[in-house]
Amino acid sequence: MKRYDGRVKPISKRNQKAKDVHVTTENSCLLRATLGNQKISTVVHQKDMNRFNQAYSNLLKANIDGLKKRDKRVKSTNVSSKINRSKTEKG
């Protein structure tokens, strides 16, 4: 995870050398999520990271059943039919 220091705009390289870089005593992490056109973000501090990971994993476990399984057989039959077509066209 990348550290987050509270800035929302990047610092140009010229200004970064001149100014003292903002240093926090505690590491924090910025998390962003989107669903359609809705966007949310939150900052999680280092001491709250274990609690956040536990809550996030529980959320995923509760809602993972809504995902669809990928049908791998459909892709393999399409590829084999394309190969068979190309062999018949050449021969």
VMD Tcl script that builds the backbone (N, CA, C; Angstrom):
set m [mol new atoms 273]
animate dup $m
set s [atomselect $m all]
$s set {name element resname resid chain x y z} {
  {N N MET 1 A 0.834 -1.180 0.000}
  {CA C MET 1 A 0.000 0.000 0.000}
  {C C MET 1 A 0.876 1.239 0.000}
  {N N LYS 2 A 0.404 2.241 -0.661}
  {CA C LYS 2 A 1.161 3.470 -0.781}
  {C C LYS 2 A 0.803 4.416 0.355}
  {N N ARG 3 A 1.793 5.079 0.884}
  {CA C ARG 3 A 1.552 6.033 1.969}
  {C C ARG 3 A 0.818 7.257 1.453}
  {N N TYR 4 A -0.006 7.824 2.300}
  {CA C TYR 4 A -0.782 9.017 1.973}
  {C C TYR 4 A -0.450 10.079 2.999}
  {N N ASP 5 A -0.055 11.261 2.543}
  {CA C ASP 5 A 0.351 12.302 3.479}
  {C C ASP 5 A -0.623 13.468 3.561}
  {N N GLY 6 A -1.805 13.330 3.017}
  {CA C GLY 6 A -2.834 14.349 3.171}
  {C C GLY 6 A -2.918 15.352 2.043}
  {N N ARG 7 A -1.998 15.309 1.105}
  {CA C ARG 7 A -2.058 16.252 -0.012}
  {C C ARG 7 A -3.038 15.756 -1.062}
  {N N VAL 8 A -3.721 16.678 -1.719}
  {CA C VAL 8 A -4.653 16.305 -2.774}
  {C C VAL 8 A -4.136 16.709 -4.151}
  {N N LYS 9 A -3.122 17.556 -4.200}
  {CA C LYS 9 A -2.538 17.976 -5.469}
  {C C LYS 9 A -1.052 17.633 -5.468}
  {N N PRO 10 A -0.514 17.237 -6.612}
  {CA C PRO 10 A 0.914 16.923 -6.657}
  {C C PRO 10 A 1.768 18.176 -6.523}
  {N N ILE 11 A 2.979 18.003 -6.035}
  {CA C ILE 11 A 3.927 19.106 -5.900}
  {C C ILE 11 A 4.877 19.041 -7.089}
  {N N SER 12 A 5.087 20.183 -7.754}
  {CA C SER 12 A 6.003 20.198 -8.884}
  {C C SER 12 A 7.427 19.972 -8.385}
  {N N LYS 13 A 8.282 19.493 -9.262}
  {CA C LYS 13 A 9.649 19.161 -8.855}
  {C C LYS 13 A 10.422 20.403 -8.426}
  {N N ARG 14 A 10.148 21.551 -9.025}
  {CA C ARG 14 A 10.836 22.783 -8.624}
  {C C ARG 14 A 10.449 23.180 -7.207}
  {N N ASN 15 A 9.158 23.124 -6.897}
  {CA C ASN 15 A 8.691 23.510 -5.568}
  {C C ASN 15 A 9.040 22.466 -4.517}
  {N N GLN 16 A 9.182 21.227 -4.915}
  {CA C GLN 16 A 9.461 20.159 -3.964}
  {C C GLN 16 A 10.844 20.334 -3.346}
  {N N LYS 17 A 11.810 20.782 -4.117}
  {CA C LYS 17 A 13.153 20.996 -3.593}
  {C C LYS 17 A 13.197 22.213 -2.683}
  {N N ALA 18 A 12.442 23.233 -3.021}
  {CA C ALA 18 A 12.482 24.472 -2.251}
  {C C ALA 18 A 11.753 24.341 -0.923}
  {N N LYS 19 A 10.609 23.674 -0.916}
  {CA C LYS 19 A 9.803 23.562 0.295}
  {C C LYS 19 A 10.164 22.304 1.066}
  {N N ASP 20 A 9.942 22.342 2.353}
  {CA C ASP 20 A 10.145 21.170 3.187}
  {C C ASP 20 A 8.970 20.226 2.973}
  {N N VAL 21 A 9.248 18.971 2.755}
  {CA C VAL 21 A 8.200 17.985 2.498}
  {C C VAL 21 A 7.422 17.739 3.785}
  {N N HIS 22 A 6.086 17.708 3.661}
  {CA C HIS 22 A 5.205 17.478 4.807}
  {C C HIS 22 A 5.377 16.039 5.283}
  {N N VAL 23 A 5.844 15.867 6.510}
  {CA C VAL 23 A 6.095 14.534 7.044}
  {C C VAL 23 A 5.128 14.281 8.184}
  {N N THR 24 A 4.433 13.152 8.122}
  {CA C THR 24 A 3.528 12.784 9.200}
  {C C THR 24 A 4.217 11.782 10.104}
  {N N THR 25 A 3.829 11.771 11.360}
  {CA C THR 25 A 4.433 10.832 12.293}
  {C C THR 25 A 3.833 9.444 12.133}
  {N N GLU 26 A 2.601 9.374 11.688}
  {CA C GLU 26 A 1.920 8.093 11.528}
  {C C GLU 26 A 1.583 7.884 10.060}
  {N N ASN 27 A 1.835 6.686 9.575}
  {CA C ASN 27 A 1.508 6.370 8.190}
  {C C ASN 27 A 0.000 6.243 8.034}
  {N N SER 28 A -0.480 6.615 6.866}
  {CA C SER 28 A -1.898 6.461 6.560}
  {C C SER 28 A -2.025 6.055 5.100}
  {N N CYS 29 A -3.168 5.501 4.758}
  {CA C CYS 29 A -3.396 4.971 3.420}
  {C C CYS 29 A -4.716 5.519 2.890}
  {N N LEU 30 A -4.705 6.011 1.660}
  {CA C LEU 30 A -5.905 6.520 1.009}
  {C C LEU 30 A -6.506 5.404 0.172}
  {N N LEU 31 A -7.773 5.087 0.413}
  {CA C LEU 31 A -8.474 4.043 -0.331}
  {C C LEU 31 A -9.606 4.682 -1.117}
  {N N ARG 32 A -9.709 4.302 -2.383}
  {CA C ARG 32 A -10.755 4.836 -3.253}
  {C C ARG 32 A -11.529 3.687 -3.867}
  {N N ALA 33 A -12.835 3.908 -4.072}
  {CA C ALA 33 A -13.685 2.901 -4.697}
  {C C ALA 33 A -14.700 3.601 -5.585}
  {N N THR 34 A -15.072 2.940 -6.683}
  {CA C THR 34 A -16.087 3.477 -7.582}
  {C C THR 34 A -17.090 2.392 -7.915}
  {N N LEU 35 A -18.312 2.813 -8.138}
  {CA C LEU 35 A -19.369 1.931 -8.622}
  {C C LEU 35 A -20.219 2.767 -9.558}
  {N N GLY 36 A -20.030 2.540 -10.843}
  {CA C GLY 36 A -20.720 3.378 -11.813}
  {C C GLY 36 A -20.147 4.783 -11.755}
  {N N ASN 37 A -21.004 5.758 -11.471}
  {CA C ASN 37 A -20.507 7.121 -11.348}
  {C C ASN 37 A -20.421 7.575 -9.896}
  {N N GLN 38 A -20.625 6.672 -8.947}
  {CA C GLN 38 A -20.457 7.002 -7.536}
  {C C GLN 38 A -19.014 6.747 -7.131}
  {N N LYS 39 A -18.434 7.685 -6.390}
  {CA C LYS 39 A -17.059 7.540 -5.938}
  {C C LYS 39 A -17.007 7.790 -4.441}
  {N N ILE 40 A -16.251 6.950 -3.735}
  {CA C ILE 40 A -16.026 7.171 -2.315}
  {C C ILE 40 A -14.537 7.019 -2.047}
  {N N SER 41 A -14.076 7.672 -1.001}
  {CA C SER 41 A -12.688 7.529 -0.595}
  {C C SER 41 A -12.608 7.684 0.912}
  {N N THR 42 A -11.596 7.070 1.492}
  {CA C THR 42 A -11.383 7.166 2.924}
  {C C THR 42 A -9.894 7.063 3.215}
  {N N VAL 43 A -9.492 7.632 4.329}
  {CA C VAL 43 A -8.113 7.548 4.785}
  {C C VAL 43 A -8.090 6.625 5.988}
  {N N VAL 44 A -7.246 5.601 5.925}
  {CA C VAL 44 A -7.120 4.646 7.019}
  {C C VAL 44 A -5.747 4.849 7.650}
  {N N HIS 45 A -5.738 5.083 8.949}
  {CA C HIS 45 A -4.484 5.280 9.663}
  {C C HIS 45 A -3.846 3.937 9.983}
  {N N GLN 46 A -2.576 3.976 10.286}
  {CA C GLN 46 A -1.810 2.755 10.508}
  {C C GLN 46 A -2.371 1.924 11.652}
  {N N LYS 47 A -2.796 2.568 12.713}
  {CA C LYS 47 A -3.298 1.819 13.866}
  {C C LYS 47 A -4.654 1.166 13.583}
  {N N ASP 48 A -5.402 1.661 12.595}
  {CA C ASP 48 A -6.717 1.115 12.255}
  {C C ASP 48 A -6.680 0.139 11.082}
  {N N MET 49 A -5.500 -0.146 10.550}
  {CA C MET 49 A -5.399 -0.954 9.345}
  {C C MET 49 A -5.878 -2.387 9.561}
  {N N ASN 50 A -5.530 -3.020 10.671}
  {CA C ASN 50 A -5.976 -4.396 10.919}
  {C C ASN 50 A -7.491 -4.474 11.022}
  {N N ARG 51 A -8.090 -3.515 11.710}
  {CA C ARG 51 A -9.547 -3.494 11.853}
  {C C ARG 51 A -10.214 -3.277 10.491}
  {N N PHE 52 A -9.645 -2.385 9.680}
  {CA C PHE 52 A -10.196 -2.129 8.357}
  {C C PHE 52 A -10.091 -3.375 7.474}
  {N N ASN 53 A -8.935 -4.039 7.491}
  {CA C ASN 53 A -8.765 -5.250 6.679}
  {C C ASN 53 A -9.736 -6.338 7.092}
  {N N GLN 54 A -9.988 -6.479 8.381}
  {CA C GLN 54 A -10.932 -7.486 8.864}
  {C C GLN 54 A -12.353 -7.165 8.388}
  {N N ALA 55 A -12.755 -5.906 8.501}
  {CA C ALA 55 A -14.089 -5.503 8.059}
  {C C ALA 55 A -14.232 -5.652 6.542}
  {N N TYR 56 A -13.185 -5.317 5.812}
  {CA C TYR 56 A -13.205 -5.424 4.354}
  {C C TYR 56 A -13.297 -6.888 3.914}
  {N N SER 57 A -12.547 -7.759 4.566}
  {CA C SER 57 A -12.604 -9.177 4.199}
  {C C SER 57 A -13.965 -9.777 4.528}
  {N N ASN 58 A -14.573 -9.366 5.640}
  {CA C ASN 58 A -15.924 -9.842 5.971}
  {C C ASN 58 A -16.936 -9.375 4.931}
  {N N LEU 59 A -16.790 -8.152 4.470}
  {CA C LEU 59 A -17.669 -7.612 3.436}
  {C C LEU 59 A -17.533 -8.404 2.141}
  {N N LEU 60 A -16.304 -8.704 1.755}
  {CA C LEU 60 A -16.090 -9.481 0.534}
  {C C LEU 60 A -16.651 -10.890 0.663}
  {N N LYS 61 A -16.430 -11.530 1.806}
  {CA C LYS 61 A -16.930 -12.888 2.009}
  {C C LYS 61 A -18.452 -12.934 1.965}
  {N N ALA 62 A -19.104 -11.900 2.488}
  {CA C ALA 62 A -20.563 -11.874 2.515}
  {C C ALA 62 A -21.154 -11.656 1.125}
  {N N ASN 63 A -20.453 -10.924 0.261}
  {CA C ASN 63 A -21.013 -10.557 -1.038}
  {C C ASN 63 A -20.353 -11.249 -2.217}
  {N N ILE 64 A -19.458 -12.180 -1.978}
  {CA C ILE 64 A -18.747 -12.830 -3.074}
  {C C ILE 64 A -19.647 -13.788 -3.851}
  {N N ASP 65 A -20.743 -14.249 -3.268}
  {CA C ASP 65 A -21.613 -15.206 -3.944}
  {C C ASP 65 A -22.349 -14.586 -5.126}
  {N N GLY 66 A -22.386 -13.283 -5.235}
  {CA C GLY 66 A -23.053 -12.621 -6.346}
  {C C GLY 66 A -22.235 -12.611 -7.619}
  {N N LEU 67 A -20.983 -13.030 -7.549}
  {CA C LEU 67 A -20.139 -13.039 -8.734}
  {C C LEU 67 A -20.489 -14.217 -9.634}
  {N N LYS 68 A -20.325 -14.025 -10.924}
  {CA C LYS 68 A -20.613 -15.086 -11.883}
  {C C LYS 68 A -19.330 -15.845 -12.192}
  {N N LYS 69 A -19.458 -17.147 -12.378}
  {CA C LYS 69 A -18.314 -17.945 -12.787}
  {C C LYS 69 A -18.077 -17.734 -14.274}
  {N N ARG 70 A -16.824 -17.724 -14.648}
  {CA C ARG 70 A -16.480 -17.593 -16.055}
  {C C ARG 70 A -16.663 -18.927 -16.745}
  {N N ASP 71 A -17.212 -18.899 -17.946}
  {CA C ASP 71 A -17.412 -20.122 -18.712}
  {C C ASP 71 A -16.203 -20.314 -19.617}
  {N N LYS 72 A -15.286 -21.178 -19.214}
  {CA C LYS 72 A -14.048 -21.374 -19.949}
  {C C LYS 72 A -14.246 -22.259 -21.171}
  {N N ARG 73 A -15.250 -23.120 -21.154}
  {CA C ARG 73 A -15.463 -24.033 -22.275}
  {C C ARG 73 A -15.863 -23.285 -23.540}
  {N N VAL 74 A -16.589 -22.199 -23.411}
  {CA C VAL 74 A -17.028 -21.444 -24.582}
  {C C VAL 74 A -15.825 -20.891 -25.324}
  {N N LYS 75 A -14.848 -20.368 -24.606}
  {CA C LYS 75 A -13.662 -19.830 -25.255}
  {C C LYS 75 A -12.878 -20.925 -25.962}
  {N N SER 76 A -12.723 -22.058 -25.318}
  {CA C SER 76 A -11.919 -23.127 -25.910}
  {C C SER 76 A -12.583 -23.677 -27.174}
  {N N THR 77 A -13.911 -23.763 -27.219}
  {CA C THR 77 A -14.579 -24.263 -28.421}
  {C C THR 77 A -14.480 -23.244 -29.547}
  {N N ASN 78 A -14.534 -21.959 -29.237}
  {CA C ASN 78 A -14.397 -20.940 -30.273}
  {C C ASN 78 A -13.006 -20.975 -30.884}
  {N N VAL 79 A -11.999 -21.154 -30.073}
  {CA C VAL 79 A -10.626 -21.201 -30.571}
  {C C VAL 79 A -10.423 -22.432 -31.435}
  {N N SER 80 A -10.928 -23.575 -30.979}
  {CA C SER 80 A -10.751 -24.800 -31.765}
  {C C SER 80 A -11.530 -24.726 -33.077}
  {N N SER 81 A -12.694 -24.098 -33.087}
  {CA C SER 81 A -13.456 -23.983 -34.332}
  {C C SER 81 A -12.753 -23.048 -35.315}
  {N N LYS 82 A -12.086 -22.013 -34.813}
  {CA C LYS 82 A -11.335 -21.118 -35.696}
  {C C LYS 82 A -10.146 -21.848 -36.304}
  {N N ILE 83 A -9.499 -22.690 -35.515}
  {CA C ILE 83 A -8.361 -23.457 -36.018}
  {C C ILE 83 A -8.832 -24.434 -37.087}
  {N N ASN 84 A -9.963 -25.101 -36.835}
  {CA C ASN 84 A -10.499 -26.051 -37.813}
  {C C ASN 84 A -10.896 -25.349 -39.104}
  {N N ARG 85 A -11.461 -24.149 -39.002}
  {CA C ARG 85 A -11.845 -23.393 -40.197}
  {C C ARG 85 A -10.621 -23.029 -41.023}
  {N N SER 86 A -9.559 -22.581 -40.338}
  {CA C SER 86 A -8.363 -22.176 -41.073}
  {C C SER 86 A -7.713 -23.372 -41.760}
  {N N LYS 87 A -7.789 -24.558 -41.148}
  {CA C LYS 87 A -7.220 -25.757 -41.764}
  {C C LYS 87 A -8.014 -26.151 -43.003}
  {N N THR 88 A -9.343 -26.027 -42.948}
  {CA C THR 88 A -10.171 -26.410 -44.095}
  {C C THR 88 A -10.016 -25.414 -45.236}
  {N N GLU 89 A -9.801 -24.129 -44.933}
  {CA C GLU 89 A -9.623 -23.129 -45.978}
  {C C GLU 89 A -8.305 -23.334 -46.715}
  {N N LYS 90 A -7.259 -23.738 -45.982}
  {CA C LYS 90 A -5.949 -23.948 -46.604}
  {C C LYS 90 A -5.941 -25.205 -47.466}
  {N N GLY 91 A -6.641 -26.223 -47.036}
  {CA C GLY 91 A -6.570 -27.524 -47.685}
  {C C GLY 91 A -7.540 -27.722 -48.754}
}
mol reanalyze $m
mol bondsrecalc $m
mol representation Tube
mol addrep $m
